[in-house]
Amino acid sequence: MTEPYALSWLVGTLVDRRFETPSAATLELDVPGWRGAMAGQHVDVRLTAEDGYSTQRSYSLASAGTMGLPGGPVTSERISLTVQVVDDGEVSPYLTQDLQVGDQIELRGPVGNWFVWHATDPHPVQLIGGGSGLVPLMSMLRTRRDVASVSPFRLLVSVRTPGDALYADELATLEPGVAVTRVWTRTGPPGFLGPIGRVNADILRDACFPPDLNAHVFVCGPTPFVELVADTLVDLGHDPDRIRTERFGPTGA
C-alpha cells in the first residue's frame, strides 16, 4: 500500500542557514516533491547515523503557508525551519551547527491541521508566543503579509532578553499593520522602562483583542507558558473553543 503523502519521507537539501540569535538558526531547504503547507503546520525531521541509529524531532514551519490561500495554492518546494538549540539535545545542535549547505536531511509533512490559520478567514487573529513558540506564529504573519490580508492581527511575544528575540528586525517591519507587544522576562533592551517579568492577566487584558471580538487565538510555547496563558484568557472571558494551543518542552521564555 502506498504511504499517504503526509506520512511520506522526503529529502531536503540545505541551501542557506542564518542565525536568528546565538542559539537559534533558520534553515532554508529545497524539498523536491513538497506539496505545500498551511500556516502553523510542522514537519518531522529524521537523522540517521552511519551505524543505522535514527532519531527524529518535530519542527514548526517558519515559512509562509502555500495552501488554503485566496486564489488557490502557491507552488513552492522551498521551506524554512527555525531551530532553537536544546541543551543536551541530539538533533538541534547538529541542524544549527554541523549541517552544511548542500547536505541533506529527511523530513515528512506537513503535519497538524488544528493549529493553522486559514488566510481566507476575515476574523481578528491574536497570536501569543513564548520563546521559540513564535516560529509557527511567524508563518501566519508571513502568510498574512504575502496575501495582503486585511484581517486584524495582534502579536504578544514573551522572551527572556533582547538577545534571545527571534525575527526582531522583521517584526519591526510588520508594525503598525500588526500590533506587536513584547514582554521581557529577564532583561529588557537599553532604555526600556516597562515592567520585567512573565505574562500575566493584566498584560493579556491590555495586549489582546477583547473577548467580545471573538478573535481566533493561537498560543504556542513551553507547556507551563501555554497552560497559564490559555487558562488566564478563559478567566478573562475568551471563548475556550476559539483558543488553539501548541506546546513543547521546558525551554523558551
N, C-alpha and C positions, 0 to 999 in steps of 0.2 A: 504494500500500500504506500502511495506517495505521501510523504510528510507534509502537513499543511504549511503554507508559506510562513506564517508567523512563528513556526517552530523549526524552520529550516536554517541550518548554519550556513552563513555566507562568509566570504573572505574580504576583509577590508585592508586597504593599503594606506599607511600614514603618508600624507602629503604635506602636513605642516603641524608644528606644535608651538604654542606660545604660552608663556606663563602669565596667568592672571594675578597670582600672588606668589610668594616664595614657595608655597606648598600646594599650589593648585595650577593645573595646566589644561588648556583646551587642545584637544586632538582633532584635527581635520582629517577625515578618512574618505577615500573613494571606495565605494562598495558596489561592484557590478552585481546587477540583479535586485538591488534595493528598489522597493516599490513605493516608498514614501511612508510618512507617519503623520499623526495628528499632534498638535501642540500639547505637550505634557506627557507623552509616552516615553518608554525607556527601552533599552536593549540589554540582552545578556552578552557578556564578553567572556570568551573561553581562551585560556592559555594552556598549552601542552608542552611539557619539557621533553628533551631528547629521550629520557628514560621512560616516557609514556605517562608520567604523572600529569594529571589535568586538574585544573581548578577554574571556577567561573564566578563572576560577580555581575551585578546589575548596575547600570549607569543610565541616568536620565539623559535624554537628548537635549542638547543646548540649542541646536539649530531650529530655525523656524519650521513650523509644520508645512507639509506639502499636500496633505489630504484634507478633505472636508472644507475646501475653500470656495468662496464665491466664484462661479465660473468654472469650477472643476479642479481636479488635482494638477499640481505642477510637477513636471518630470525632473528629477534630480537624483543622482547616485552619490552625492556628497553629503555627509553628515558630520556633525561636530558633537563631541562629548567633553564636558569639563570634569576632570577627575581631581578630587581632593585627596591628598596623601593621608592614609590612615596609619597611625603609629603601629609598628609591628605587622603591617599588612603584607600580604603576599603579592597582590595584583597591582594596587595603586602605585607603589614605588617603581615597579617595572614600567608601567604605562607612562608615568611622568618623567622618568629619568633615563631608562635604558632603551626604550623603544625608539628607533631611529627612522627618519624619513626613508621610505621605501620598504620598511619592514611590514609584515602582515600579521593580522590577528583574526580570530574567528569571532563572529557575532551573529546573533539572531534577534529578530523582532520585526516590527515594533510590538511591544508588549504593553498591555494595560489599556482598557477602554473606559475606566472610571475617572481617572484624574486627567481629563482632557478638556480643552476649551475649543468649542466649535466657532469658527470665525464668522459664521452666518448668524450667530446669536446676538441680538442687539442689547441684551440686558447688561447692566453695570457689572463689572468684574473687580473683586477685591482679592489681591494677591498678598500672601503673608509668608515670608520665608525666614528660616533661621539658618545662618551659616551657608553651607553648600546646598541647602534646600532651595536656594534661589535658582538653581540650574533649570528645572522644568518650568519655573515661572518665567525665566528669561526666554524660553522657547515660545511661550504665549505672547510675551511682549514683542518679540521679533516678528511673530506671525501677524500681530495687530498692525505693526509698522508696515510690513510688506504688502498687506492687502488694503492698507489705508482705511482701516476700520475706525468708525466714529464711536464705538461702544466706550462709555466712560470706564477708565481703569484707574485704580489706585494700587500702589505697592507699599507695603510695610516690610522692611528688611532689618533683621536683627543680626548684628555681627560683633565680634569681640573688639577689634581695633580697626582703624583705617587700613592697616597693612594686611588685614585678612579679608578686605572687601572685594568681592568678585565684580567684574564688569563696571567698575566705578566710572570710568570715562564714558562708556556707552550709556549708562543710566542717566548721566547728566544731559545727554543729547535728547532723551525722551521727554524731559520736562520742557514746558509746562503741560504738554498734552497728556502726560501721565503724572499724577501727583505721587511723589516719592517721599516717604518718611523713613529716616534711618534711625535705628536705635543702637547705641554703642553700649555694650555690656561691661567692658573693661576700661577702655581709654578712648576718648574722642579725638578728633583732629585738632590741630593747633587753633586756638582761639574759640573753640567750641564751649559755649556757656550753658548748654542744656543739661538735663539730668543724665547721669550714667547709671545703667542698671538694666534689668531684664524687662521684657514686655509685661505689662500689667493691664488691668481693666481700664484705667484712665487713658493709657496710651491707645488701646484698642478703640475706646469710645471716640477719641479725638481724631484718630487717623483713618478709621474705616468708614465706609458708607453706612448711614444709619439703617437700622433693621427694616424700616418701612419701605425702603427702595428695593428690597428683595434681590440684592446683588448675588451673583454666584461668588462663592468664597472658596479659594484654593489655599490650603495651608500645607507647607512642606518643611521638614527639618528633623532634628533629633526627636525621638519619641517623647521625652518629657516636655519639650517645647510645644510640639503639636498637640499633646493632650491638654496642656494648660491653655493654649490659645483657643482650641475648639470648645472646651468647657466654658471658658470665660465669655466667648461670643454668644453661646446659648444663654448664659446668665444675663447677658446684655439685651436679649430679645431676638437674636438672629434665629431664623428657622434652621434647625439641625439638618433638614433634608436638603438645604442649599449649601451646606458646608462639606467640602470634599478634602480629604486629608491623604497625605503620603508621608511616611516616616522612615527613618533609618536609625542606625546605632547611635551610641552616646558620643558623637563628635559634632562639631559645628558651633553654634552660638551658645 
